[in-house]
Amino acid sequence: MPSRAPFPPTPAQRTAWGSRSRTRAVRKPVVRSAEGGVVCAQHPAAAEAGARVLAEGGNAVDAAIAAGLCVGVAEPWMSGPGGGGLMIAHMAAEDRTVVVDGGMVAPAALDPAAFPVVSGPTDSDLFGWPPVAEGRNVTGGTSVAVPGLIDGYRLALETLGTRPWAELVAPAIAQAEAGLLIDPHCAVMIAAHARDLARFAGSVEAFLPDGGPFMDLRAGHRLPQDRLAETLRVLAREGPRALYEGTPAEAIVRAARATGGTLSMDDMARYRARLMEPLTMDYRGTTIAVAPELNGGPSILVALDALATMTCGGSQPPGPDAYAAYAQALRHAFLDRLARMGDADGRRGPPPGVTGRGADPAEDCTSHISVVDRDGNLVALTQTLLSIFGSRVAAPDCGVLLNNGVYWFDPRPGRPNAIGPGRRPLCNYAPTLVLTHGGGLALGAAGGRRIIGAITQLIAFLIDQGLSLDEAMHQPRLDISGLDGITADPRLCPETLDALGALGSPVTLQPPEAFPTWFGIAGVAQRRHGVSLGGTDPVHPWADAVASTDVAAPAG
């Protein structure tokens, strides 16, 4: 007999869900602008910074860069100059779609033998990999890869942008000079990772100045980010390549090597972001565009290709048949993904028939930004340190948190995504565009492997079921990224839960929460009938959409 999720929920399930009321509803309205654009981000300061760039004449690429720089300061545990990112942009006037890959790369001197798999439980961070000795692939300088985000910004601005670089860095500088506001969400994030942060002097200075997390939220307390502010001023003055060839590069390398890493100045100086052609497919009369190669985009196309053969459309909201189809299509995509995707000659390894263990509950370890401007240009930008606080190492001399990109690699030798020097890891982020006649969508999410399922379902909600953006953002989702079961939102109807249980996998009910992330934290910008719209995840405490017409007009 297949394992089913009993409905109504048992008392034990109600306890597992915590104290959330079954009648509680959390909603965020969709933002609309008939005359301007909209920026969606995981922090209101970042969304406002991007919207202000649009109001002052910048395009969607300019706005995304400004918002990305700002969000890396406002929620530094998610992304920032020490991480990587991926952008996909559609420039409407030229009918041109471009991918800018600022992903991380393993250091040239990285030795796979330094990451031996040991006995013990699988890691509890994100992917459920077998444990590595001393957690060297997760924390400390040994886990640090070459950061690519800032050079990705450089390439995007040179290729597609219109505004001066220093102008786009200015909001992030102001954010760093103001300091990191310790509100409830920030306090929880720091407290949850205080033990790891306390191992590294630069992280203690940046986030634990009194030796522990600051939990008194009454006075609007801020943590100084003076070193990060100075680094951003250097980048504004000397240009983005200063992160790779100037004093910030020296500080980053020094911090990585002092904590056991192999990152070098040569690694930094050699790094260049890549301009790439997107992968596209026709999905029910729309064009889906994603980045090629080692990210979540190809898996979204695999899932949608499978979904196109199934009966899942028509009903509003989607019913049991639709959710069963989503689960089957996503399972197919993840089996394909874990079996064959990895960096062999920079692309993929052969399919060895490998399946994968499920990931542990994901934390919201990525920042996503979606932008549409008044000219119909669309940008989806996802950036990350990988784990929350990345390697947990903040460079003492420049205030930059360093990524733990090595953790993306499978530590088991011989796998398609195995650890290796100079290799690009298989990443989960998946900024995506849906292009229609006269409009389209820019969408993406945070949440590790759950990003793929979140984006696939949002596309299905909007295209197959014909839901509005507001309806789609509030529609319950499922997740199957673990392969060993289905995680479902308990707000789904009993018939849908029964249909999922009938597929033969255990069904676990989890309500959507900001921490941990069970279904991904999504953001969507839409251009439809000449109107710009933006929707952000209802349960994320900071996620916001801001219209360019709602920010103050520039002086003069």
LUMLOTI-998428 format. One record per residue (C-alpha): y, z, x. Coordinates in nm, 2 decimals, decimal comma. Each point is the difference from the previous one (the first is absolute). Layout:
REM LUMLOTI-998428
[site [Y; Z; X]]
...
REM end
This chain:
REM LUMLOTI-998428
[site [0,00; 0,00; 0,00]]
[site [0,35; -0,08; 0,13]]
[site [0,22; 0,29; 0,08]]
[site [0,28; 0,04; -0,26]]
[site [0,32; 0,19; -0,03]]
[site [-0,05; 0,22; -0,31]]
[site [0,28; -0,03; -0,25]]
[site [0,16; 0,22; -0,13]]
[site [0,03; 0,16; 0,34]]
[site [-0,20; 0,30; 0,08]]
[site [0,16; 0,34; 0,07]]
[site [-0,09; -0,05; 0,37]]
[site [0,18; -0,33; 0,00]]
[site [0,31; 0,15; -0,16]]
[site [0,00; 0,27; 0,27]]
[site [-0,03; -0,27; 0,27]]
[site [0,30; -0,18; -0,14]]
[site [0,21; 0,31; 0,05]]
[site [0,25; 0,14; -0,25]]
[site [0,13; -0,34; -0,11]]
[site [0,05; -0,01; -0,38]]
[site [-0,20; -0,28; -0,18]]
[site [0,31; -0,08; -0,20]]
[site [0,23; -0,02; 0,30]]
[site [0,16; -0,34; 0,06]]
[site [0,19; -0,11; 0,31]]
[site [0,21; -0,31; -0,03]]
[site [0,26; -0,19; 0,20]]
[site [0,20; -0,27; -0,17]]
[site [0,01; -0,35; 0,15]]
[site [0,34; -0,09; 0,15]]
[site [0,16; -0,32; -0,11]]
[site [0,28; -0,21; 0,14]]
[site [0,12; -0,32; -0,17]]
[site [0,25; -0,09; 0,27]]
[site [-0,14; 0,15; 0,33]]
[site [-0,32; 0,10; 0,17]]
[site [-0,22; 0,31; 0,01]]
[site [-0,15; 0,20; 0,29]]
[site [-0,31; 0,22; -0,05]]
[site [-0,09; 0,26; 0,26]]
[site [-0,17; 0,33; 0,04]]
[site [0,32; 0,19; 0,05]]
[site [0,33; -0,04; -0,20]]
[site [0,21; 0,00; 0,32]]
[site [-0,19; -0,30; 0,13]]
[site [0,01; -0,19; -0,34]]
[site [0,38; 0,07; -0,01]]
[site [0,05; -0,12; 0,36]]
[site [-0,18; -0,33; -0,08]]
[site [0,19; -0,04; -0,33]]
[site [0,33; 0,05; 0,18]]
[site [-0,09; -0,28; 0,24]]
[site [-0,06; -0,23; -0,29]]
[site [0,33; 0,10; -0,16]]
[site [0,18; -0,08; 0,32]]
[site [-0,14; -0,35; 0,01]]
[site [-0,33; 0,04; 0,19]]
[site [-0,32; -0,16; -0,11]]
[site [-0,34; 0,15; -0,08]]
[site [-0,11; 0,00; 0,36]]
[site [0,31; 0,18; 0,12]]
[site [-0,04; 0,26; -0,28]]
[site [-0,37; 0,06; 0,08]]
[site [0,08; 0,06; 0,37]]
[site [0,28; 0,25; -0,08]]
[site [-0,23; 0,18; -0,25]]
[site [-0,29; 0,00; 0,24]]
[site [0,21; 0,15; 0,28]]
[site [0,14; 0,26; -0,24]]
[site [-0,33; 0,10; -0,15]]
[site [-0,14; 0,05; 0,35]]
[site [0,25; 0,28; 0,04]]
[site [-0,01; 0,14; -0,35]]
[site [-0,38; 0,03; -0,01]]
[site [-0,09; -0,01; 0,38]]
[site [-0,36; 0,11; -0,05]]
[site [-0,07; -0,34; -0,17]]
[site [0,16; -0,26; 0,21]]
[site [0,27; -0,06; 0,26]]
[site [0,09; -0,16; 0,33]]
[site [-0,33; 0,12; 0,16]]
[site [-0,22; -0,18; -0,25]]
[site [-0,08; -0,35; -0,12]]
[site [0,06; -0,21; -0,31]]
[site [-0,05; -0,33; -0,18]]
[site [0,25; -0,20; -0,20]]
[site [-0,04; -0,30; -0,23]]
[site [0,31; -0,17; -0,13]]
[site [0,06; -0,29; -0,24]]
[site [0,33; -0,18; 0,05]]
[site [0,07; -0,16; -0,34]]
[site [0,25; -0,27; 0,10]]
[site [-0,23; -0,14; 0,27]]
[site [-0,32; 0,07; -0,21]]
[site [-0,13; 0,15; 0,33]]
[site [-0,24; 0,30; 0,04]]
[site [-0,02; 0,17; 0,34]]
[site [-0,21; 0,29; 0,14]]
[site [0,15; 0,22; 0,28]]
[site [-0,28; 0,20; 0,17]]
[site [0,13; 0,31; 0,18]]
[site [-0,35; 0,16; 0,01]]
[site [-0,12; 0,24; 0,27]]
[site [-0,21; -0,11; 0,30]]
[site [-0,23; 0,21; 0,21]]
[site [0,12; 0,07; 0,36]]
[site [-0,13; -0,23; 0,27]]
[site [-0,15; 0,29; 0,19]]
[site [-0,18; 0,16; -0,29]]
[site [-0,36; 0,07; 0,08]]
[site [-0,25; 0,00; -0,29]]
[site [-0,22; 0,24; 0,20]]
[site [0,27; 0,26; -0,03]]
[site [-0,07; 0,02; -0,38]]
[site [-0,37; 0,11; -0,02]]
[site [-0,14; 0,06; -0,34]]
[site [-0,14; 0,35; -0,03]]
[site [-0,22; 0,18; -0,26]]
[site [0,16; 0,18; -0,28]]
[site [0,17; -0,07; -0,34]]
[site [0,20; -0,32; -0,05]]
[site [0,37; 0,04; 0,06]]
[site [0,21; 0,14; -0,28]]
[site [0,32; -0,21; 0,06]]
[site [-0,03; -0,34; -0,17]]
[site [-0,29; -0,22; 0,07]]
[site [-0,31; 0,22; 0,03]]
[site [-0,08; -0,14; 0,35]]
[site [-0,27; 0,18; 0,20]]
[site [0,18; 0,27; 0,21]]
[site [0,13; -0,07; 0,35]]
[site [0,00; 0,26; 0,27]]
[site [0,30; 0,23; -0,03]]
[site [0,15; -0,23; -0,27]]
[site [0,14; -0,22; 0,27]]
[site [0,04; -0,30; -0,24]]
[site [0,20; 0,21; -0,25]]
[site [0,24; 0,23; 0,18]]
[site [0,18; 0,01; 0,33]]
[site [0,10; -0,28; 0,24]]
[site [-0,35; -0,13; 0,01]]
[site [0,04; -0,13; -0,35]]
[site [0,33; -0,18; 0,06]]
[site [0,02; -0,38; -0,03]]
[site [0,29; -0,23; 0,10]]
[site [0,26; 0,04; -0,29]]
[site [0,11; -0,33; -0,16]]
[site [0,23; 0,08; -0,28]]
[site [0,34; -0,03; 0,17]]
[site [-0,09; -0,33; 0,16]]
[site [-0,12; -0,12; -0,34]]
[site [0,35; 0,08; -0,13]]
[site [0,15; -0,19; 0,29]]
[site [-0,21; -0,31; -0,08]]
[site [0,06; 0,02; -0,38]]
[site [0,38; 0,03; 0,05]]
[site [0,02; -0,28; 0,25]]
[site [-0,21; -0,23; -0,22]]
[site [0,10; 0,09; -0,35]]
[site [0,29; 0,25; -0,01]]
[site [0,37; -0,03; -0,01]]
[site [0,16; 0,33; 0,10]]
[site [0,07; 0,15; 0,34]]
[site [-0,27; 0,23; 0,13]]
[site [0,23; 0,29; 0,07]]
[site [0,12; -0,01; -0,36]]
[site [-0,36; 0,04; -0,12]]
[site [-0,07; 0,29; 0,23]]
[site [0,31; 0,19; -0,11]]
[site [-0,15; 0,17; -0,32]]
[site [-0,30; 0,13; 0,20]]
[site [0,24; 0,14; 0,26]]
[site [0,19; 0,18; -0,27]]
[site [-0,32; 0,13; -0,15]]
[site [-0,11; 0,14; 0,34]]
[site [0,34; 0,15; 0,07]]
[site [-0,02; 0,19; -0,33]]
[site [-0,34; 0,14; 0,08]]
[site [-0,33; 0,01; -0,18]]
[site [0,05; 0,17; -0,34]]
[site [-0,27; 0,26; -0,07]]
[site [-0,07; -0,05; -0,37]]
[site [-0,34; 0,09; -0,16]]
[site [-0,17; -0,33; 0,09]]
[site [0,12; 0,01; 0,36]]
[site [-0,10; 0,37; 0,04]]
[site [-0,35; -0,07; -0,13]]
[site [-0,05; -0,29; 0,24]]
[site [0,11; 0,20; 0,30]]
[site [-0,20; 0,31; -0,10]]
[site [-0,32; -0,20; -0,06]]
[site [0,01; -0,13; 0,36]]
[site [0,16; 0,29; 0,18]]
[site [-0,31; 0,09; 0,19]]
[site [-0,02; -0,34; 0,17]]
[site [0,37; -0,04; 0,05]]
[site [0,01; 0,34; 0,17]]
[site [-0,21; -0,15; 0,29]]
[site [0,28; -0,21; 0,12]]
[site [0,34; 0,12; 0,13]]
[site [0,20; -0,29; -0,14]]
[site [-0,15; 0,04; -0,34]]
[site [0,08; 0,37; 0,00]]
[site [0,36; -0,07; 0,09]]
[site [0,03; -0,26; -0,28]]
[site [-0,19; 0,16; -0,28]]
[site [-0,09; 0,36; 0,08]]
[site [0,31; 0,14; 0,17]]
[site [-0,07; 0,36; -0,10]]
[site [-0,36; -0,03; 0,10]]
[site [-0,12; -0,08; -0,35]]
[site [0,08; -0,20; -0,31]]
[site [0,33; 0,08; -0,18]]
[site [-0,09; 0,08; -0,36]]
[site [0,33; 0,15; -0,14]]
[site [0,13; -0,29; -0,21]]
[site [0,31; 0,17; -0,16]]
[site [0,27; -0,09; 0,25]]
[site [-0,06; -0,37; 0,06]]
[site [-0,11; 0,07; 0,35]]
[site [-0,02; -0,29; 0,24]]
[site [-0,18; -0,04; 0,33]]
[site [0,21; -0,17; 0,27]]
[site [-0,11; -0,34; 0,10]]
[site [0,25; -0,04; 0,29]]
[site [-0,24; -0,17; 0,25]]
[site [-0,11; -0,25; -0,26]]
[site [0,37; -0,07; -0,09]]
[site [0,08; -0,07; 0,36]]
[site [-0,30; -0,23; 0,03]]
[site [0,12; -0,20; -0,30]]
[site [0,35; -0,02; 0,14]]
[site [-0,15; -0,15; 0,32]]
[site [-0,19; -0,25; -0,21]]
[site [0,31; -0,09; -0,19]]
[site [0,20; -0,05; 0,32]]
[site [-0,26; -0,17; 0,22]]
[site [-0,21; -0,18; -0,26]]
[site [-0,36; 0,05; -0,13]]
[site [-0,16; -0,09; 0,34]]
[site [0,14; 0,32; 0,14]]
[site [-0,30; 0,17; -0,16]]
[site [-0,22; -0,21; 0,22]]
[site [0,19; -0,03; 0,32]]
[site [0,27; 0,27; 0,01]]
[site [0,02; 0,37; 0,01]]
[site [-0,17; 0,05; -0,34]]
[site [-0,30; -0,19; 0,14]]
[site [-0,01; 0,23; 0,30]]
[site [0,01; 0,31; -0,22]]
[site [-0,28; -0,13; -0,23]]
[site [-0,23; -0,09; 0,29]]
[site [0,07; 0,33; 0,18]]
[site [-0,09; 0,19; -0,32]]
[site [-0,32; -0,19; -0,06]]
[site [-0,12; 0,03; 0,36]]
[site [0,09; 0,37; 0,02]]
[site [-0,24; 0,06; -0,29]]
[site [-0,29; -0,20; 0,14]]
[site [0,08; -0,36; -0,10]]
[site [-0,01; -0,33; 0,19]]
[site [0,31; -0,16; -0,15]]
[site [0,21; -0,17; 0,27]]
[site [0,34; -0,15; 0,05]]
[site [-0,18; -0,33; 0,05]]
[site [-0,16; 0,03; -0,34]]
[site [0,34; 0,06; -0,15]]
[site [0,18; -0,28; 0,18]]
[site [-0,27; -0,25; -0,08]]
[site [0,00; 0,07; -0,37]]
[site [0,13; -0,27; -0,24]]
[site [-0,02; -0,01; -0,37]]
[site [-0,15; -0,32; -0,15]]
[site [0,12; -0,25; -0,26]]
[site [-0,29; -0,12; -0,21]]
[site [-0,08; -0,22; -0,30]]
[site [-0,12; 0,19; -0,30]]
[site [-0,34; -0,03; -0,17]]
[site [0,04; -0,12; -0,36]]
[site [-0,22; -0,06; -0,30]]
[site [0,06; -0,11; -0,36]]
[site [-0,08; 0,28; -0,24]]
[site [0,02; -0,10; -0,36]]
[site [0,29; -0,23; 0,06]]
[site [0,20; 0,22; 0,24]]
[site [0,01; -0,01; 0,38]]
[site [-0,11; 0,32; 0,18]]
[site [0,12; 0,02; 0,36]]
[site [-0,12; 0,26; 0,25]]
[site [0,00; 0,03; 0,38]]
[site [-0,30; -0,15; 0,18]]
[site [-0,24; 0,17; 0,24]]
[site [-0,04; 0,37; 0,05]]
[site [0,16; 0,17; -0,30]]
[site [-0,08; 0,07; -0,36]]
[site [0,13; -0,33; -0,13]]
[site [-0,31; -0,21; 0,05]]
[site [-0,20; 0,26; -0,18]]
[site [0,24; -0,02; -0,30]]
[site [-0,07; -0,37; -0,02]]
[site [-0,37; 0,06; 0,02]]
[site [0,03; 0,24; -0,29]]
[site [0,22; -0,23; -0,21]]
[site [-0,24; -0,29; 0,07]]
[site [-0,28; 0,20; -0,14]]
[site [0,21; 0,13; -0,29]]
[site [0,09; -0,36; -0,10]]
[site [-0,36; -0,06; -0,09]]
[site [-0,02; 0,30; -0,23]]
[site [0,12; 0,06; -0,35]]
[site [0,27; 0,27; 0,03]]
[site [0,32; -0,13; -0,17]]
[site [0,16; 0,01; -0,33]]
[site [-0,01; 0,36; -0,12]]
[site [0,31; 0,22; 0,03]]
[site [-0,06; 0,24; 0,15]]
[site [-0,30; -0,11; 0,20]]
[site [-0,33; 0,12; -0,14]]
[site [-0,35; 0,09; 0,12]]
[site [-0,10; -0,36; 0,09]]
[site [0,32; -0,04; 0,21]]
[site [-0,05; 0,32; 0,20]]
[site [-0,37; -0,07; 0,05]]
[site [0,11; -0,34; 0,14]]
[site [0,26; 0,16; 0,23]]
[site [-0,27; 0,24; 0,14]]
[site [-0,25; -0,29; 0,06]]
[site [0,26; -0,22; 0,16]]
[site [0,13; 0,27; 0,23]]
[site [-0,35; 0,11; 0,10]]
[site [-0,07; -0,36; 0,10]]
[site [0,33; -0,02; 0,20]]
[site [-0,07; 0,32; 0,19]]
[site [-0,36; -0,09; 0,09]]
[site [0,14; -0,33; 0,14]]
[site [0,28; 0,18; 0,18]]
[site [-0,21; 0,27; 0,17]]
[site [-0,27; -0,25; 0,09]]
[site [0,19; -0,26; 0,19]]
[site [0,37; 0,07; 0,06]]
[site [0,11; 0,10; 0,35]]
[site [0,17; -0,13; 0,31]]
[site [-0,22; -0,25; 0,17]]
[site [0,22; -0,25; 0,19]]
[site [0,29; 0,15; -0,20]]
[site [-0,16; -0,08; -0,33]]
[site [-0,34; 0,10; -0,14]]
[site [-0,34; 0,09; 0,12]]
[site [-0,33; -0,15; -0,14]]
[site [-0,14; 0,16; -0,32]]
[site [-0,27; 0,24; 0,12]]
[site [-0,08; 0,13; -0,35]]
[site [0,17; 0,33; 0,06]]
[site [0,10; 0,21; -0,30]]
[site [0,23; 0,31; 0,02]]
[site [0,02; 0,36; -0,10]]
[site [0,28; 0,09; -0,23]]
[site [0,33; 0,13; 0,11]]
[site [0,10; 0,36; -0,07]]
[site [0,29; 0,07; -0,24]]
[site [0,29; -0,19; 0,14]]
[site [0,34; 0,15; 0,07]]
[site [0,31; -0,22; -0,06]]
[site [0,02; -0,11; 0,37]]
[site [0,21; -0,31; -0,03]]
[site [0,34; -0,12; -0,12]]
[site [0,04; -0,30; -0,22]]
[site [0,31; -0,19; -0,09]]
[site [0,04; -0,28; -0,26]]
[site [0,32; -0,20; -0,03]]
[site [0,14; -0,28; -0,22]]
[site [0,35; -0,13; 0,04]]
[site [0,23; -0,19; -0,24]]
[site [-0,11; -0,33; 0,15]]
[site [-0,36; 0,07; -0,08]]
[site [-0,11; 0,07; 0,36]]
[site [-0,30; 0,24; 0,01]]
[site [-0,11; 0,23; 0,27]]
[site [-0,29; 0,24; 0,03]]
[site [0,00; 0,23; 0,30]]
[site [-0,26; 0,26; 0,09]]
[site [0,03; 0,22; 0,30]]
[site [-0,20; 0,29; 0,13]]
[site [-0,09; 0,25; 0,27]]
[site [-0,35; -0,02; -0,14]]
[site [-0,09; 0,37; -0,06]]
[site [0,27; 0,24; -0,12]]
[site [0,21; 0,09; 0,30]]
[site [-0,20; -0,27; 0,19]]
[site [-0,14; 0,15; 0,32]]
[site [0,20; 0,31; -0,08]]
[site [0,19; -0,05; 0,33]]
[site [0,38; -0,03; -0,02]]
[site [0,14; -0,13; 0,33]]
[site [0,21; 0,30; 0,13]]
[site [0,27; -0,22; 0,16]]
[site [0,06; -0,24; -0,29]]
[site [-0,12; 0,17; -0,32]]
[site [-0,23; -0,29; -0,10]]
[site [-0,33; 0,09; -0,16]]
[site [-0,28; -0,20; 0,16]]
[site [-0,27; -0,19; -0,20]]
[site [-0,37; 0,06; 0,02]]
[site [-0,09; -0,37; -0,04]]
[site [-0,32; 0,04; 0,20]]
[site [-0,14; 0,19; -0,30]]
[site [-0,01; -0,33; -0,20]]
[site [-0,29; -0,12; 0,23]]
[site [-0,36; 0,08; -0,09]]
[site [-0,12; 0,23; 0,29]]
[site [-0,35; -0,14; -0,01]]
[site [-0,05; -0,26; 0,27]]
[site [-0,10; -0,35; -0,11]]
[site [0,16; 0,01; -0,34]]
[site [0,25; -0,28; -0,09]]
[site [0,28; 0,25; 0,01]]
[site [-0,11; 0,19; 0,31]]
[site [0,24; 0,16; 0,24]]
[site [0,11; -0,22; 0,29]]
[site [0,29; -0,05; 0,24]]
[site [0,28; -0,23; -0,12]]
[site [-0,17; -0,05; -0,34]]
[site [0,17; 0,00; -0,34]]
[site [-0,16; 0,25; -0,25]]
[site [-0,10; -0,08; -0,35]]
[site [0,28; 0,15; -0,21]]
[site [0,02; 0,09; -0,37]]
[site [0,36; -0,08; -0,08]]
[site [0,04; -0,31; -0,22]]
[site [0,35; -0,11; -0,10]]
[site [-0,05; -0,27; -0,26]]
[site [0,20; -0,26; -0,19]]
[site [-0,07; -0,16; -0,33]]
[site [0,19; -0,32; -0,04]]
[site [0,07; -0,16; -0,34]]
[site [0,23; -0,28; -0,11]]
[site [0,35; 0,14; 0,02]]
[site [-0,10; 0,35; 0,11]]
[site [-0,27; 0,23; 0,13]]
[site [-0,10; 0,34; 0,12]]
[site [0,02; 0,19; 0,33]]
[site [-0,25; 0,28; 0,00]]
[site [-0,19; 0,24; 0,23]]
[site [-0,11; 0,36; 0,02]]
[site [-0,07; 0,30; 0,23]]
[site [-0,33; 0,19; 0,01]]
[site [-0,25; -0,13; 0,26]]
[site [-0,28; -0,21; -0,14]]
[site [0,11; 0,07; -0,35]]
[site [0,29; -0,25; 0,05]]
[site [-0,24; -0,29; -0,06]]
[site [-0,11; 0,12; -0,34]]
[site [0,34; 0,10; -0,11]]
[site [0,15; -0,34; 0,07]]
[site [-0,29; -0,19; -0,15]]
[site [0,02; 0,20; -0,32]]
[site [0,37; -0,03; -0,03]]
[site [-0,03; -0,38; 0,03]]
[site [-0,27; 0,00; -0,27]]
[site [0,21; 0,22; -0,23]]
[site [0,30; -0,23; 0,03]]
[site [-0,18; -0,34; 0,00]]
[site [-0,32; 0,05; -0,19]]
[site [0,11; 0,25; -0,26]]
[site [0,36; -0,11; -0,02]]
[site [0,13; 0,35; 0,04]]
[site [0,37; 0,05; 0,07]]
[site [0,10; 0,15; 0,33]]
[site [0,07; 0,34; -0,16]]
[site [-0,35; -0,01; -0,17]]
[site [-0,18; -0,10; 0,31]]
[site [0,16; 0,27; 0,22]]
[site [-0,11; 0,27; -0,25]]
[site [-0,35; -0,15; -0,07]]
[site [-0,29; 0,22; 0,13]]
[site [-0,20; -0,14; 0,29]]
[site [-0,34; 0,05; 0,17]]
[site [-0,09; -0,01; 0,36]]
[site [-0,32; -0,12; 0,17]]
[site [0,10; -0,01; 0,36]]
[site [-0,27; 0,25; 0,10]]
[site [-0,29; -0,22; -0,13]]
[site [-0,21; 0,31; -0,07]]
[site [0,16; 0,06; -0,34]]
[site [0,29; -0,07; -0,23]]
[site [0,31; 0,22; -0,03]]
[site [0,16; -0,04; -0,34]]
[site [0,31; 0,13; -0,17]]
[site [-0,11; 0,24; -0,28]]
[site [0,26; -0,15; -0,23]]
[site [-0,23; -0,30; -0,04]]
[site [-0,16; -0,02; -0,34]]
[site [-0,36; 0,13; -0,05]]
[site [-0,14; -0,35; -0,05]]
[site [0,15; -0,11; 0,34]]
[site [-0,15; 0,30; 0,18]]
[site [-0,33; -0,08; -0,15]]
[site [0,02; -0,36; 0,11]]
[site [0,08; 0,11; 0,35]]
[site [-0,29; 0,24; 0,00]]
[site [-0,24; -0,27; -0,12]]
[site [0,07; -0,19; 0,33]]
[site [-0,24; 0,24; 0,17]]
[site [0,24; 0,19; 0,23]]
[site [0,12; 0,36; -0,04]]
[site [0,33; 0,03; -0,17]]
[site [0,25; 0,27; 0,11]]
[site [0,30; 0,07; -0,21]]
[site [0,32; 0,08; 0,18]]
[site [0,36; 0,01; -0,14]]
[site [0,27; -0,20; 0,18]]
[site [0,18; 0,23; 0,24]]
[site [0,25; -0,04; 0,28]]
[site [-0,22; 0,20; 0,24]]
[site [-0,27; -0,09; 0,06]]
[site [0,02; -0,37; -0,10]]
[site [-0,29; -0,10; -0,22]]
[site [0,12; -0,34; -0,12]]
[site [0,27; -0,12; 0,24]]
[site [0,38; 0,03; -0,02]]
[site [0,13; -0,33; -0,12]]
[site [0,33; -0,17; -0,02]]
[site [0,09; -0,34; -0,16]]
[site [0,31; -0,21; -0,01]]
[site [0,01; -0,28; -0,25]]
[site [0,21; -0,31; -0,07]]
[site [-0,04; -0,12; -0,36]]
[site [0,22; -0,23; -0,21]]
[site [0,29; 0,06; 0,25]]
[site [-0,02; 0,38; -0,02]]
[site [-0,11; 0,23; 0,28]]
[site [-0,22; 0,29; -0,08]]
[site [-0,15; 0,29; 0,21]]
[site [-0,27; 0,25; -0,07]]
[site [-0,13; 0,28; 0,21]]
[site [-0,29; 0,24; -0,02]]
[site [0,06; 0,26; -0,28]]
[site [-0,17; 0,29; 0,18]]
[site [0,16; -0,04; 0,34]]
[site [0,28; 0,26; 0,02]]
[site [0,24; -0,22; 0,21]]
[site [-0,09; -0,36; -0,09]]
[site [0,30; -0,17; -0,15]]
[site [0,14; -0,34; -0,09]]
[site [0,37; -0,08; 0,03]]
[site [0,19; -0,30; -0,12]]
[site [0,27; -0,15; 0,22]]
[site [0,23; 0,00; -0,30]]
[site [-0,04; 0,38; -0,02]]
[site [0,14; 0,09; 0,34]]
[site [0,36; 0,03; 0,08]]
[site [0,18; -0,33; 0,09]]
[site [0,11; -0,02; 0,36]]
[site [0,35; 0,11; 0,07]]
[site [0,27; -0,27; 0,03]]
REM end
